[in-house]
């Protein structure tokens, strides 16, 4: 082989080797590059996976903490509810709320509270003869039933001491009806005990008799104790009620002369003499025998009739009126120059005057006076839709004063018929519409009309006094009172007011 051939082979071999190396290098670089991308993607995937895992773990820990917090919070709420329920069983609601919010309760003086004491006759002898467990069961059964009765009549249980049971009406919320409510509760308690006697005779068990004493007067009420709090009352009234009980007779309700004066129109009472009381002299005593014949639906005088319910509710109305008028005075907007407290009082007065002359019954008078009392309460919440708001307020408040659903519906209907323009159909609707626009025929029409104009102008309902006077003239010319009583009382003056308005224009 020649030298040239060797050189050629050498060159060829060198070139091939170089090309191979270059190719191998490129392949290696490509492989490394491709694997680096894969590794990078894998690394990113692992990082993302770790992030998700860490996020899930944090979420799980957060959920566990939230659940633990919720469980502890629910336990706190449960314990708080138990404490509040226990406190509400020991104290009146208003007193319990004051104690929770301020940590203390101030004592209050009440001018008219009716206190009831009851005591089981011969209890000491019964204790000696009866099994302790049976004795406690019997007492518990009686007192639980007493609790149900006094709660029904809005009476506050004060305490039980052995066989003695003490409660009082007229606290912690003042009312005029507490003497009657306590007597109603006492009658129901005695009827219950008499029914238990009948059952005891049939079962040949011991017969338990109950004495009840009642007195009405002023007391001081408040909370005593720190660790074991209790609601209690003090004063001569409490002592006198206790004396009424001890001076009474089994199965009777012995009341003082003071209580008698407050309930005598509703109940038959039998005078039984006087009892000397230290520092007070002699106090008259009476046994309550039952409802008066015109107040009872049975011959025994033990079941009240509708006449009693109406007269009793008229007393409740007096308490309701005081509450609502106070609410209007404190909560009505100050720019109500016409639809204010005075207007409500005027309407209440007028519905009673017109109603009496139109021959309304006591039951109808109760309905229409209540409607007049509530007809503008809605202005507390809304000016433009005050009638609807008045109805809502009536439906919320009236059940607390023992108004029936039917009565509330009638009252709501009357309130809605005061909406302008008046379109009454029944006698009650006519009376309340006439009473609501009574000012049109009164001698003070001009100043009252001026107050209404001022109110309407501030609420954007009228532009000028001239527009208002023209509107008044047009309204009075087309207006007519619906009842004969209102026409006789106001029509002449209404014509005079119309002439005055024309002079103004």
RODO-2510 file (C-alpha; in nm, 4 decimals, decimal comma):
residues 505
     n   res          X          Y          Z
     1     x     0,0000     0,0000     0,0000
     2     x     0,1439     0,3303    -0,1014
     3     x     0,2103     0,6178     0,1261
     4     x    -0,0631     0,8225    -0,0344
     5     x    -0,3134     0,5474     0,0252
     6     x    -0,2169     0,5316     0,3911
     7     x    -0,2485     0,9030     0,4209
     8     x    -0,5923     0,8929     0,2638
     9     x    -0,7005     0,6145     0,5017
    10     x    -0,5598     0,8044     0,7963
    11     x    -0,7420     1,1208     0,6980
    12     x    -1,0647     0,9308     0,6425
    13     x    -1,0321     0,7556     0,9775
    14     x    -0,9613     1,0819     1,1556
    15     x    -1,2577     1,2550     0,9951
    16     x    -1,4872     0,9630     1,0781
    17     x    -1,3710     0,9563     1,4383
    18     x    -1,4202     1,3278     1,4736
    19     x    -1,7660     1,3045     1,3214
    20     x    -1,8517     1,0157     1,5502
    21     x    -1,7307     1,2034     1,8531
    22     x    -1,9253     1,5099     1,7498
    23     x    -2,2329     1,2965     1,6952
    24     x    -2,1879     1,1255     2,0285
    25     x    -2,1377     1,4587     2,1962
    26     x    -2,4502     1,6019     2,0369
    27     x    -2,6502     1,2943     2,1317
    28     x    -2,5182     1,3162     2,4852
    29     x    -2,6049     1,6837     2,5024
    30     x    -2,9539     1,6144     2,3648
    31     x    -3,0033     1,3317     2,6138
    32     x    -2,8857     1,5438     2,8997
    33     x    -3,1047     1,8335     2,7831
    34     x    -3,4117     1,6148     2,7476
    35     x    -3,3544     1,4526     3,0852
    36     x    -3,2945     1,7901     3,2488
    37     x    -3,6379     1,9019     3,1261
    38     x    -3,7917     1,5824     3,2568
    39     x    -3,6131     1,6284     3,5866
    40     x    -3,7232     1,9891     3,6043
    41     x    -4,0842     1,8932     3,5303
    42     x    -4,0619     1,6136     3,7843
    43     x    -3,9153     1,8510     4,0381
    44     x    -4,1945     2,1048     3,9752
    45     x    -4,4524     1,8262     4,0064
    46     x    -4,3029     1,7148     4,3354
    47     x    -4,2983     2,0730     4,4616
    48     x    -4,6620     2,1171     4,3612
    49     x    -4,7523     1,7886     4,5260
    50     x    -4,5743     1,8914     4,8450
    51     x    -4,7529     2,2284     4,8382
    52     x    -5,0899     2,0613     4,7996
    53     x    -5,0112     1,8167     5,0772
    54     x    -4,8968     2,0988     5,3060
    55     x    -5,2071     2,3017     5,2211
    56     x    -5,4310     2,0007     5,2915
    57     x    -5,2525     1,9431     5,6208
    58     x    -5,3004     2,3071     5,7226
    59     x    -5,6672     2,2894     5,6243
    60     x    -5,7104     1,9724     5,8265
    61     x    -5,5432     2,1299     6,1289
    62     x    -5,7593     2,4416     6,0880
    63     x    -6,0722     2,2263     6,0686
    64     x    -5,9693     2,0371     6,3809
    65     x    -5,9082     2,3644     6,5648
    66     x    -6,2436     2,5022     6,4431
    67     x    -6,4234     2,1862     6,5533
    68     x    -6,2534     2,1975     6,8899
    69     x    -6,3397     2,5668     6,9256
    70     x    -6,7011     2,4995     6,8169
    71     x    -6,7364     2,2158     7,0666
    72     x    -6,5982     2,4295     7,3468
    73     x    -6,8137     2,7248     7,2404
    74     x    -7,1249     2,5035     7,2304
    75     x    -7,0394     2,3746     7,5751
    76     x    -7,0066     2,7329     7,7010
    77     x    -7,3384     2,8265     7,5384
    78     x    -7,5019     2,5191     7,6877
    79     x    -7,3689     2,5995     8,0329
    80     x    -7,4754     2,9636     7,9902
    81     x    -7,8273     2,8558     7,8873
    82     x    -7,8459     2,6248     8,1871
    83     x    -7,7330     2,9047     8,4175
    84     x    -7,9820     3,1501     8,2649
    85     x    -8,2634     2,8953     8,2851
    86     x    -8,1784     2,8232     8,6476
    87     x    -8,1627     3,1956     8,7208
    88     x    -8,4961     3,2557     8,5468
    89     x    -8,6508     2,9834     8,7633
    90     x    -8,5194     3,1513     9,0752
    91     x    -8,5858     3,5133     8,9778
    92     x    -8,8377     3,7075     8,7665
    93     x    -8,7199     3,7587     8,4082
    94     x    -8,6733     4,1341     8,4446
    95     x    -8,4754     4,0879     8,7666
    96     x    -8,2642     3,8064     8,6171
    97     x    -8,1751     4,0244     8,3160
    98     x    -8,0759     4,3126     8,5435
    99     x    -7,8570     4,0814     8,7512
   100     x    -7,6855     3,9405     8,4399
   101     x    -7,6193     4,2799     8,2830
   102     x    -7,5144     4,4794     8,5901
   103     x    -7,4158     4,2121     8,8404
   104     x    -7,6590     4,3482     9,0981
   105     x    -8,0299     4,4146     9,1471
   106     x    -8,1715     4,7254     9,3092
   107     x    -8,4632     4,6861     9,5481
   108     x    -8,7938     4,8375     9,4368
   109     x    -9,0987     4,9602     9,6221
   110     x    -9,4417     4,8624     9,4910
   111     x    -9,7513     5,0447     9,6104
   112     x   -10,0095     4,7748     9,5372
   113     x    -9,9128     4,4082     9,5634
   114     x   -10,1437     4,1226     9,6601
   115     x    -9,9694     3,8574     9,8711
   116     x   -10,1007     3,5021     9,9108
   117     x    -9,9980     3,2585    10,1829
   118     x   -10,1164     2,8984    10,1921
   119     x   -10,0564     2,6349    10,4557
   120     x   -10,1544     2,2690    10,4925
   121     x   -10,3727     2,2110    10,7974
   122     x   -10,2253     1,9718    11,0539
   123     x    -9,9021     1,9274    10,8617
   124     x    -9,6994     1,8444    11,1748
   125     x    -9,9246     1,5497    11,2498
   126     x    -9,9128     1,4372    10,8861
   127     x    -9,5301     1,4369    10,8958
   128     x    -9,5342     1,2012    11,1939
   129     x    -9,7693     0,9544    11,0250
   130     x    -9,6488     0,9551    10,6658
   131     x    -9,3494     0,7989    10,4936
   132     x    -9,0922     1,0756    10,4181
   133     x    -9,0611     0,9854    10,0495
   134     x    -9,4383     0,9771    10,0028
   135     x    -9,4686     1,3062    10,1880
   136     x    -9,2165     1,4797     9,9622
   137     x    -9,3833     1,3346     9,6516
   138     x    -9,7231     1,4641     9,7629
   139     x    -9,5892     1,8115     9,8453
   140     x    -9,4007     1,8241     9,5166
   141     x    -9,7156     1,7292     9,3242
   142     x    -9,9219     1,9987     9,4981
   143     x    -9,6651     2,2744     9,4630
   144     x    -9,5994     2,1967     9,0962
   145     x    -9,9707     2,2342     9,0312
   146     x    -9,9752     2,5590     9,2315
   147     x    -9,6858     2,6856     9,0167
   148     x    -9,8861     2,6184     8,7000
   149     x   -10,1862     2,8077     8,8370
   150     x    -9,9988     3,1181     8,9540
   151     x    -9,8055     3,1372     8,6277
   152     x   -10,1345     3,1313     8,4342
   153     x   -10,2580     3,4326     8,6301
   154     x    -9,9372     3,6360     8,5919
   155     x    -9,8445     3,5917     8,9600
   156     x    -9,4881     3,5629     9,0884
   157     x    -9,4006     3,2677     9,3086
   158     x    -9,1862     3,3872     9,5997
   159     x    -9,0936     3,0726     9,7934
   160     x    -9,1992     2,7553     9,9698
   161     x    -9,1043     2,6832    10,3304
   162     x    -9,2009     2,3346    10,4382
   163     x    -9,5734     2,3115    10,3691
   164     x    -9,6161     2,6893    10,3230
   165     x    -9,6506     2,8367     9,9745
   166     x    -9,6086     3,2102     9,9122
   167     x    -9,6740     3,4102     9,5945
   168     x    -9,7570     3,7701     9,5018
   169     x    -9,9334     3,9535     9,2209
   170     x    -9,8299     4,2949     9,0913
   171     x    -9,4547     4,2264     9,0852
   172     x    -9,2116     4,2695     8,9170
   173     x    -9,4428     4,4447     8,6657
   174     x    -9,6965     4,6771     8,8229
   175     x   -10,0638     4,6285     8,7376
   176     x   -10,4096     4,7126     8,8694
   177     x   -10,5507     4,3648     8,8269
   178     x   -10,3355     4,1726     9,0766
   179     x   -10,5994     4,1521     9,3570
   180     x   -10,8456     3,9796     9,1217
   181     x   -10,5782     3,7587     8,9675
   182     x   -10,4623     3,6367     9,3091
   183     x   -10,8211     3,5572     9,4139
   184     x   -10,8736     3,3678     9,0872
   185     x   -10,5583     3,1673     9,1579
   186     x   -10,6648     3,1053     9,5191
   187     x   -11,0068     2,9781     9,4068
   188     x   -10,8495     2,7431     9,1548
   189     x   -10,6006     2,6135     9,4132
   190     x   -10,8795     2,5426     9,6641
   191     x   -11,0877     2,3688     9,3965
   192     x   -10,7863     2,1538     9,3129
   193     x   -10,7363     2,0606     9,6788
   194     x   -11,1073     1,9766     9,7146
   195     x   -11,0855     1,7485     9,4113
   196     x   -10,7831     1,5821     9,5715
   197     x   -10,9891     1,5255     9,8869
   198     x   -11,2573     1,3448     9,6865
   199     x   -10,9933     1,1217     9,5274
   200     x   -10,8322     1,0645     9,8666
   201     x   -11,1605     0,9477    10,0149
   202     x   -11,2108     0,7048     9,7279
   203     x   -10,8602     0,5677     9,7794
   204     x   -10,8883     0,5832    10,1586
   205     x   -10,5805     0,8048    10,1896
   206     x   -10,5207     1,0890    10,4304
   207     x   -10,7123     1,4103    10,3527
   208     x   -10,5093     1,7296    10,3292
   209     x   -10,6813     2,0614    10,3961
   210     x   -10,5468     2,4003    10,2869
   211     x   -10,5809     2,7450    10,4435
   212     x   -10,5246     3,0506    10,2254
   213     x   -10,4751     3,4090    10,3406
   214     x   -10,4574     3,7175    10,1156
   215     x   -10,3779     4,0847    10,1765
   216     x   -10,3063     4,3798     9,9445
   217     x   -10,0701     4,6673    10,0157
   218     x    -9,7200     4,8094     9,9582
   219     x    -9,4072     4,5920     9,9626
   220     x    -9,0363     4,6187     9,8980
   221     x    -8,9014     4,3571     9,6561
   222     x    -8,5426     4,2610     9,5847
   223     x    -8,2794     3,9898     9,5651
   224     x    -8,1107     3,8477     9,8740
   225     x    -7,7986     3,6331     9,8950
   226     x    -7,4765     3,6167     9,6961
   227     x    -7,3980     3,2509     9,6313
   228     x    -7,7611     3,1395     9,6573
   229     x    -7,9749     3,4255     9,5328
   230     x    -8,3503     3,4434     9,5822
   231     x    -8,6231     3,6949     9,5077
   232     x    -8,8138     3,8050     9,8158
   233     x    -9,0545     4,0703     9,9424
   234     x    -9,0752     4,2534    10,2749
   235     x    -9,3141     4,4797    10,4616
   236     x    -9,6254     4,4865    10,6757
   237     x    -9,8270     4,3582    10,3798
   238     x    -9,6399     4,0267    10,3929
   239     x    -9,6913     3,9962    10,7681
   240     x   -10,0623     4,0765    10,7385
   241     x   -10,1108     3,8207    10,4605
   242     x    -9,9460     3,5603    10,6835
   243     x   -10,1841     3,6547    10,9668
   244     x   -10,4783     3,6205    10,7268
   245     x   -10,3675     3,2640    10,6537
   246     x   -10,3171     3,1652    11,0178
   247     x   -10,6552     3,3179    11,1121
   248     x   -10,8380     3,1445    10,8286
   249     x   -11,0162     2,8116    10,8028
   250     x   -10,9531     2,4942    10,6072
   251     x   -11,0732     2,5091    10,2444
   252     x   -11,1445     2,8829    10,2740
   253     x   -10,9843     3,1959    10,1292
   254     x   -10,9488     3,4537    10,4060
   255     x   -10,8882     3,8088    10,2787
   256     x   -10,8298     4,1438    10,4430
   257     x   -11,0615     4,4436    10,4219
   258     x   -10,8154     4,6132    10,1852
   259     x   -10,8294     4,3260     9,9360
   260     x   -11,2078     4,3092     9,9776
   261     x   -11,2464     4,6729     9,8673
   262     x   -11,0599     4,5931     9,5458
   263     x   -11,2480     4,2742     9,4508
   264     x   -11,5982     4,3223     9,5958
   265     x   -11,7518     4,4083     9,2559
   266     x   -11,6559     4,0652     9,1220
   267     x   -11,6864     3,8194     9,4132
   268     x   -11,9298     3,7258     9,6886
   269     x   -11,7521     3,7819    10,0204
   270     x   -11,8711     3,6844    10,3685
   271     x   -11,7756     3,9153    10,6528
   272     x   -11,6283     3,7263    10,9489
   273     x   -11,5183     3,9885    11,1970
   274     x   -11,1974     4,1687    11,2838
   275     x   -10,8485     4,0627    11,3712
   276     x   -10,6150     4,2778    11,5873
   277     x   -10,2831     4,3551    11,4185
   278     x    -9,9938     4,5228    11,5968
   279     x    -9,9477     4,8897    11,4982
   280     x   -10,2479     4,8657    11,2615
   281     x   -10,5429     4,8161    11,4928
   282     x   -10,8276     4,5864    11,3949
   283     x   -10,8443     4,4579    11,0344
   284     x   -11,1662     4,3350    10,8773
   285     x   -11,1653     3,9798    10,7387
   286     x   -11,3789     3,8148    10,4712
   287     x   -11,4188     3,4695    10,3215
   288     x   -11,4372     3,4630     9,9405
   289     x   -11,7321     3,2376     9,8531
   290     x   -11,7351     3,2646     9,4716
   291     x   -11,8243     3,4871     9,1767
   292     x   -12,1235     3,7181     9,1974
   293     x   -12,4361     3,5788     9,0243
   294     x   -12,4076     3,8226     8,7313
   295     x   -12,0412     3,7235     8,6942
   296     x   -12,0849     3,3450     8,7097
   297     x   -12,1966     3,0856     8,4577
   298     x   -12,2813     2,8213     8,7206
   299     x   -12,5048     2,8134     9,0295
   300     x   -12,2144     2,7484     9,2669
   301     x   -12,0382     3,0664     9,1562
   302     x   -11,7161     2,8862     9,0718
   303     x   -11,6989     2,9470     8,6945
   304     x   -11,6726     3,3031     8,5523
   305     x   -11,8949     3,4085     8,2613
   306     x   -11,8316     3,6404     7,9669
   307     x   -11,9513     3,9455     8,1609
   308     x   -11,6789     3,8824     8,4204
   309     x   -11,4174     3,8382     8,1483
   310     x   -11,5163     4,1682     7,9843
   311     x   -11,5158     4,3665     8,3083
   312     x   -11,1865     4,2117     8,4115
   313     x   -11,0340     4,2937     8,0746
   314     x   -11,1513     4,6537     8,1073
   315     x   -10,9267     4,6715     8,4150
   316     x   -10,6412     4,5229     8,2147
   317     x   -10,7062     4,7904     7,9516
   318     x   -10,6205     5,0601     8,2078
   319     x   -10,2743     4,9056     8,2510
   320     x   -10,2380     4,8682     7,8750
   321     x   -10,3393     5,2304     7,8160
   322     x   -10,0758     5,3557     8,0586
   323     x    -9,8051     5,1488     7,8875
   324     x    -9,8975     5,2544     7,5321
   325     x    -9,9431     5,6242     7,6105
   326     x    -9,6030     5,6260     7,7810
   327     x    -9,4556     5,4529     7,4764
   328     x    -9,6079     5,7155     7,2433
   329     x    -9,4815     5,9997     7,4591
   330     x    -9,1257     5,8647     7,4605
   331     x    -9,0910     5,7165     7,1111
   332     x    -9,3011     5,9184     6,8646
   333     x    -9,0916     6,1431     6,6363
   334     x    -9,0800     6,5025     6,7579
   335     x    -9,1973     6,6435     6,4234
   336     x    -9,5445     6,4891     6,4573
   337     x    -9,7331     6,8063     6,5445
   338     x   -10,0766     6,6542     6,4826
   339     x   -10,0419     6,2749     6,5108
   340     x    -9,9008     6,2988     6,8610
   341     x    -9,9958     6,1840     7,2099
   342     x   -10,2722     6,4455     7,2388
   343     x   -10,4390     6,3224     6,9204
   344     x   -10,4472     5,9625     7,0485
   345     x   -10,6006     6,0761     7,3790
   346     x   -10,8586     6,2837     7,1863
   347     x   -10,9588     5,9844     6,9739
   348     x   -10,9867     5,7540     7,2782
   349     x   -11,2091     6,0122     7,4506
   350     x   -11,4270     6,0602     7,1431
   351     x   -11,4827     5,6885     7,0724
   352     x   -11,6021     5,6506     7,4305
   353     x   -11,8360     5,9513     7,4102
   354     x   -11,9809     5,8518     7,0726
   355     x   -11,9839     5,4824     7,1630
   356     x   -12,1845     5,5365     7,4822
   357     x   -12,4417     5,7521     7,3020
   358     x   -12,4607     5,4997     7,0172
   359     x   -12,5364     5,2229     7,2674
   360     x   -12,2222     5,0089     7,2440
   361     x   -12,1915     4,7165     7,4838
   362     x   -11,8994     4,6904     7,7263
   363     x   -11,7392     4,4254     7,5047
   364     x   -11,7672     4,6528     7,1984
   365     x   -11,6378     4,9486     7,3982
   366     x   -11,3296     4,7477     7,4961
   367     x   -11,2588     4,6679     7,1313
   368     x   -11,3002     5,0200     6,9980
   369     x   -11,1054     5,1878     7,2811
   370     x   -10,8166     4,9474     7,2254
   371     x   -10,8245     5,0198     6,8509
   372     x   -10,8199     5,3948     6,9217
   373     x   -10,5275     5,3456     7,1604
   374     x   -10,3215     5,1631     6,8954
   375     x   -10,4380     5,3346     6,5756
   376     x   -10,1389     5,5726     6,5517
   377     x    -9,8687     5,3688     6,7271
   378     x    -9,7316     5,2785     6,3827
   379     x    -9,5958     5,6324     6,3445
   380     x    -9,3157     5,5154     6,5749
   381     x    -9,1957     5,2912     6,2893
   382     x    -9,3218     5,4498     5,9662
   383     x    -9,4981     5,7641     5,8469
   384     x    -9,6392     5,6447     5,5168
   385     x    -9,7519     5,2981     5,6270
   386     x    -9,8341     5,3698     5,9879
   387     x   -10,1680     5,1844     5,9842
   388     x   -10,0031     4,8556     5,8855
   389     x    -9,7319     4,9123     6,1477
   390     x    -9,9981     4,9891     6,4088
   391     x   -10,1622     4,6540     6,3363
   392     x    -9,8291     4,4736     6,3716
   393     x    -9,7667     4,6432     6,7056
   394     x   -10,1153     4,5559     6,8299
   395     x   -10,0737     4,1912     6,7294
   396     x    -9,7420     4,1791     6,9147
   397     x    -9,8549     4,3445     7,2396
   398     x   -10,2209     4,2491     7,2903
   399     x   -10,1683     3,8748     7,3584
   400     x    -9,9666     3,9746     7,6651
   401     x   -10,2840     4,1356     7,7992
   402     x   -10,4951     3,8250     7,7302
   403     x   -10,6812     3,9554     7,4243
   404     x   -10,8240     3,6692     7,2192
   405     x   -10,7389     3,6144     6,8525
   406     x   -11,0894     3,7212     6,7539
   407     x   -11,0599     4,0448     6,9528
   408     x   -10,7210     4,1197     6,7979
   409     x   -10,8627     4,0652     6,4482
   410     x   -11,1494     4,3061     6,5181
   411     x   -10,9090     4,5667     6,6565
   412     x   -10,6778     4,5301     6,3557
   413     x   -10,9736     4,5782     6,1195
   414     x   -11,0780     4,8994     6,2969
   415     x   -10,7220     5,0367     6,2802
   416     x   -10,7084     4,9784     5,9040
   417     x   -11,0422     5,1645     5,8615
   418     x   -10,8781     5,4849     5,9888
   419     x   -10,6824     5,4873     5,6636
   420     x   -10,7682     5,7793     5,4332
   421     x   -11,0192     5,8092     5,2753
   422     x   -11,2558     5,6683     5,5406
   423     x   -11,4928     5,4012     5,4104
   424     x   -11,6646     5,2475     5,7152
   425     x   -11,9448     4,9915     5,6968
   426     x   -12,0140     4,8724     6,0535
   427     x   -12,1111     5,0862     6,3512
   428     x   -11,7706     5,0437     6,5184
   429     x   -11,5921     5,1436     6,1968
   430     x   -11,8126     5,4534     6,1683
   431     x   -11,7466     5,5540     6,5287
   432     x   -11,3678     5,5311     6,5047
   433     x   -11,3661     5,7190     6,1712
   434     x   -11,5793     5,9978     6,3208
   435     x   -11,3581     6,0147     6,6293
   436     x   -11,0408     6,0287     6,4192
   437     x   -11,1702     6,3339     6,2252
   438     x   -11,3471     6,4924     6,5208
   439     x   -11,1298     6,8063     6,4969
   440     x   -11,3138     6,9149     6,1773
   441     x   -11,6104     7,0227     6,3893
   442     x   -11,4300     7,1501     6,6986
   443     x   -11,3808     7,5120     6,8014
   444     x   -11,0014     7,4639     6,7969
   445     x   -11,0109     7,3555     6,4315
   446     x   -10,7851     7,6351     6,2997
   447     x   -10,4853     7,5771     6,5342
   448     x   -10,5207     7,1970     6,5017
   449     x   -10,5376     7,2298     6,1231
   450     x   -10,2250     7,4471     6,1366
   451     x   -10,0405     7,1732     6,3271
   452     x   -10,1435     6,9164     6,0663
   453     x   -10,0240     7,1477     5,7841
   454     x    -9,6879     7,1956     5,9571
   455     x    -9,6484     6,8197     5,9944
   456     x    -9,7451     6,7417     5,6347
   457     x    -9,5145     7,0144     5,5001
   458     x    -9,2140     6,8784     5,6891
   459     x    -9,2891     6,5329     5,5450
   460     x    -9,3194     6,6679     5,1893
   461     x    -9,6942     6,6066     5,1589
   462     x    -9,8041     6,9697     5,0938
   463     x    -9,6334     7,2749     4,9446
   464     x    -9,7995     7,5926     5,0728
   465     x   -10,0576     7,7084     5,3252
   466     x   -10,2791     7,8283     5,0411
   467     x   -10,2747     7,4820     4,8844
   468     x   -10,3519     7,3365     5,2256
   469     x   -10,6502     7,5655     5,2897
   470     x   -10,7966     7,4916     4,9484
   471     x   -10,7489     7,1180     5,0099
   472     x   -10,9194     7,1515     5,3489
   473     x   -11,2162     7,3371     5,1974
   474     x   -11,2615     7,0718     4,9323
   475     x   -11,2334     6,7926     5,1891
   476     x   -11,4779     6,9478     5,4387
   477     x   -11,7313     7,0245     5,1645
   478     x   -11,7369     6,6542     5,0718
   479     x   -11,6976     6,5148     5,4250
   480     x   -11,9816     6,3791     5,6337
   481     x   -11,9880     6,2259     5,9798
   482     x   -12,1207     5,8718     5,9739
   483     x   -12,2909     5,8463     6,3138
   484     x   -12,5897     6,0490     6,4240
   485     x   -12,4104     6,1391     6,7477
   486     x   -12,1129     6,2921     6,5646
   487     x   -12,3414     6,4806     6,3267
   488     x   -12,5340     6,6303     6,6176
   489     x   -12,2145     6,7202     6,8003
   490     x   -11,9981     6,8553     6,5170
   491     x   -12,1860     6,9422     6,1976
   492     x   -12,2756     7,3009     6,2970
   493     x   -11,9187     7,3837     6,3996
   494     x   -11,7857     7,2155     6,0864
   495     x   -11,9830     7,4600     5,8683
   496     x   -11,8460     7,7502     6,0711
   497     x   -11,4887     7,6270     6,0240
   498     x   -11,5552     7,6043     5,6507
   499     x   -11,6558     7,9720     5,6450
   500     x   -11,3381     8,0656     5,8344
   501     x   -11,1241     7,8796     5,5786
   502     x   -11,2937     8,0632     5,2905
   503     x   -11,2184     8,3939     5,4623
   504     x   -10,8516     8,2956     5,4903
   505     x   -10,8292     8,2255     5,1188
***
